Amino acid sequence: MKTHKKSTLLVAAASLLLGSVAAANSKPNIVFILVDDMPWYGTATMQEEGFGGSAMKWRNTPNIDTIGKEGMVFANAYSAAGMCGPSRCSIQVGMTAARTRYSGNGNFGDDCTFEVSYIEKVKGAPFLEPEPMGSIHPDFKTMGDVLREQGYATAHFGKWHAYGGGPEARGYDESDGETSNAEGGPQLCTDPKDPKRIFSMTRSSINFIERQVASDKPFFVQISHYAEHNQQMSLPETLKKYTGNPEIKAMEKSVAREVATHAAAVEDMDTSIGMVMKKLDELGISDNTYVVFTSDNGKGLYNGKDRILRGEKWWLWEGGIRVPMSMKGPGISAGSRSCLNVVGYDFLPTFYDIAGGDVARLENVDGVSIMPIAKGGNVKGFKDRALFFHYPHHRNTTQHSVIIKDHYKLFNFYELPEPYLYDLKKDIGEVSNIAGQMPEKVQQMKSEMDAYHKRIDALLPKPNPNASENYVRFDPAVKVPPVCDLVDGKLPKLDKSKGQAPEENQSQEKMSKEEKKKAREERRKNKKAGV
Ligand SMILES: [Ca+2]
């Protein structure tokens, strides 16, 4: 009897132990927070350790900062594209913009058939451009699809902007529907207590999380904020903190407005992120939940004299694609940092990996699981992998593609004769084109880019039979002047109207004043004629 009692106790103890092991082994949850148009330096966290220019003085983001403090900050994180739709599509399917063919804005919501027309978007330009797809291809599996296969409950709240019938047609159990910018804009977002739908999407997310915990199901929730995309909104009391600040008030009017409205919207968003993390604590699941924070693309916002990235949203310069990123969760050491290159199309394989999926079995995916980096393990191979970015369109930009490998970045501006090469380690501001100094590196990277485009049958610009001799070719030094000179350590005040041409770029095709005038007149004439 005594023995029996003892063995019963042992069994009970063993099952308790097994129970706790089972709980520890249960699939981790994932909360993916994607914000809109936040620059690399858009939080109070320095993305690059010790580099003041990688944070923003006017941002109050204690909760976003906590994700980095309790986990890892990625200094070299990239969005898959320089704008919303293409970046979001790439995130959902784990592919580059070249492979999804949703590489630019336009044709939103049209069926993605891969039947492409080439158009003369800019009259007389040397190359025609392929019209971008404006929707996720129906055959592509999304993050929702692959996580569902792993037994996850899946939800997407907030801005979708990837079309394809909306999240619930593409692998998600719950969502806010096929939303885009409009739902977060002033016409449709009118509740003053819910600026940019920050708090309602947070309530939906918390409600979803609570239900999954109650039913003991692992979950994936993507919280896609409309902030800080243009048309900022915030709680009046939050905005007052910034508009009433004497230092901001003293700024030039338009700058003061930008600084205050964006900072207020971001602070409200940060508050909502704090609500989600508090709920994870209350539910006792923080230790088994990954929280990931990033932005869908960069943005050229004012950051005092420390604004250091070249270019802007839409472009593939660092200002368009370098984004903030941090991640916390099981196995990630608090306060850790990584300088390895990671990109938006890594999220699908990363989350699939977390969910217990075999990443090697994913088909046609360009990304890789970044969990080895996050867990500080074997990162062999990460240093030399190539990231690809593709923008064969004209929208505020010229047609261009980029390959980033280790700390080198090569641009192919299709209408210029030679590629441009930058060493991001020494020159994050992309000031000095070093292509002339490293011809072998240029050749090797250009070949790798061309081979990738060939392998995936990328849509490249095609020669325009009506190319005009008077067409003004893109000149980076004039169109996208660098904003700083890190070599001297001096950071000149941002002035978009005056582009200081760096010497190494001055050899590019220069036009005479007369030629430029003539081309300007032709453009004006075309515009008038509605071409
Ligand atoms: Ca965006």
Boltz pocket constraint, residues with backbone or C-beta under 6 A from the ligand:
constraints:
  - pocket:
      binder: B
      contacts: [[A, 35], [A, 36], [A, 37], [A, 83], [A, 84], [A, 229], [A, 296], [A, 297]]
      max_distance: 6.0
